[in-house]
Structure formats: C-alpha cells, structure tokens
Amino acid sequence: PEAPVIRISDPAKLGQLLGTLRLADGWSRRGMAREIAALSDRSENTVNAQLWEWGNGHTRPDPSSLGLYLAALGYDLALVPRTDPAPDRRTA
C-alpha cells in the first residue's frame, strides 16, 4: 500500500511533526538515533541530540538530513502540488 501524504503547512514545525510520526510508528527517539547511526557515519549520541533539537523546535531539519530518518519511518521526501496553489508569480 502507498504511504499517506503528510502536508506541512508550517516548516517551523517540521521537527515536531517528525517526532509525532516517529512515536506513532512505535520508535523511541533513542531507537531512531540508533537506527540512523547504524546506517551513517554519525554517533548515536549525536543523532539523538539532533532529533531532540528538531523535536523541541530549537533547530529545523534540512533536506540533506532527512533521508535516513524518513526512510526508517517508511516515507519519501516529495513535492506534492497544493490544491490551493499560490498565485502565478511569472505572470504577476
């Protein structure tokens, strides 16, 4: 089955949303950090600290750091057209 699309209307809350998805999928922050560390060259403690920063809104995830996290959760990073597109700036 295809994974559901999750729309993010406030990029400042992306880290908190990822934490919510992680918990809904049954992952602890430490478990997710362990998984990401095993797949990368980063330490578990470093990844855990980054996830804590994201979840508390202290820092925002950037696309380059999302790949392993989203893969562990079963999501892809995708651009999905909105149903209420912004005005076309090319013709404005």
Backbone torsions as a table, in degrees:
resi	resn	phi	psi	omega
1	PRO	NA	150.4	-178.9
2	GLU	-79.7	138.3	-180.0
3	ALA	-68.9	147.4	178.4
4	PRO	-68.4	154.1	176.1
5	VAL	-87.5	133.2	177.7
6	ILE	-113.9	118.4	-179.8
7	ARG	-91.1	136.0	-179.9
8	ILE	-114.1	107.2	-178.0
9	SER	-87.6	-21.1	179.9
10	ASP	-127.7	100.2	-178.0
11	PRO	-56.1	-25.6	179.4
12	ALA	-65.7	-19.0	-178.3
13	LYS	-103.6	11.9	-178.9
14	LEU	-59.8	-45.0	-179.7
15	GLY	-60.7	-40.9	178.4
16	GLN	-66.7	-39.8	177.3
17	LEU	-62.3	-43.0	178.7
18	LEU	-62.0	-38.9	176.2
19	GLY	-62.7	-40.7	178.0
20	THR	-64.0	-43.7	178.0
21	LEU	-63.4	-41.0	179.6
22	ARG	-59.6	-47.5	179.7
23	LEU	-65.2	-40.9	179.6
24	ALA	-63.6	-27.7	179.8
25	ASP	-89.5	1.5	175.5
26	GLY	87.7	14.2	179.8
27	TRP	-95.4	136.3	166.7
28	SER	-82.6	161.2	178.0
29	ARG	-61.9	-42.9	-179.5
30	ARG	-64.5	-40.3	177.8
31	GLY	-63.3	-41.8	178.1
32	MET	-65.7	-41.0	178.3
33	ALA	-61.6	-41.1	179.0
34	ARG	-62.5	-44.1	179.6
35	GLU	-62.7	-48.0	-179.1
36	ILE	-65.0	-41.3	179.5
37	ALA	-61.9	-38.7	180.0
38	ALA	-66.0	-27.4	-178.5
39	LEU	-95.1	-3.3	-176.0
40	SER	-133.1	-174.4	178.1
41	ASP	-100.2	20.0	-177.3
42	ARG	-103.3	155.3	179.1
43	SER	-80.5	154.4	177.8
44	GLU	-58.9	-41.1	-179.3
45	ASN	-65.2	-38.6	178.7
46	THR	-65.4	-45.1	179.6
47	VAL	-65.5	-43.2	179.2
48	ASN	-58.6	-43.8	178.7
49	ALA	-62.8	-40.3	178.7
50	GLN	-63.9	-43.9	179.4
51	LEU	-63.6	-37.1	176.7
52	TRP	-63.7	-44.3	178.7
53	GLU	-60.6	-43.4	178.3
54	TRP	-62.7	-49.5	-174.9
55	GLY	-63.9	-27.9	-179.9
56	ASN	-96.6	4.7	176.4
57	GLY	74.8	14.9	179.7
58	HIS	-77.0	-33.9	174.7
59	THR	-136.8	162.3	178.3
60	ARG	-109.6	140.9	174.5
61	PRO	-64.6	143.7	172.3
62	ASP	-109.2	157.2	-174.1
63	PRO	-53.8	-34.2	-177.6
64	SER	-68.8	-21.2	-178.8
65	SER	-100.1	1.6	-176.8
66	LEU	-89.7	-23.5	-170.8
67	GLY	-52.6	-55.5	-178.1
68	LEU	-66.1	-38.3	-179.7
69	TYR	-62.1	-50.6	-178.9
70	LEU	-66.1	-37.6	178.8
71	ALA	-61.9	-41.7	179.2
72	ALA	-63.3	-32.8	178.9
73	LEU	-83.6	-12.5	-179.4
74	GLY	88.4	24.7	179.2
75	TYR	-118.6	156.0	170.8
76	ASP	-111.0	154.4	172.2
77	LEU	-87.4	119.0	-175.5
78	ALA	-135.9	153.6	172.3
79	LEU	-97.5	118.3	-177.2
80	VAL	-115.8	124.1	179.2
81	PRO	-59.4	139.1	176.5
82	ARG	-77.3	156.1	175.7
83	THR	-82.7	-16.4	177.8
84	ASP	-121.8	73.2	-174.1
85	PRO	-62.1	151.4	175.8
86	ALA	-67.6	157.9	178.1
87	PRO	-57.4	147.3	-179.8
88	ASP	-72.1	108.0	-177.0
89	ARG	-71.9	-19.4	-179.3
90	ARG	-68.1	-28.5	-177.3
91	THR	-105.4	-4.9	-177.7
92	ALA	-82.5	NA	NA
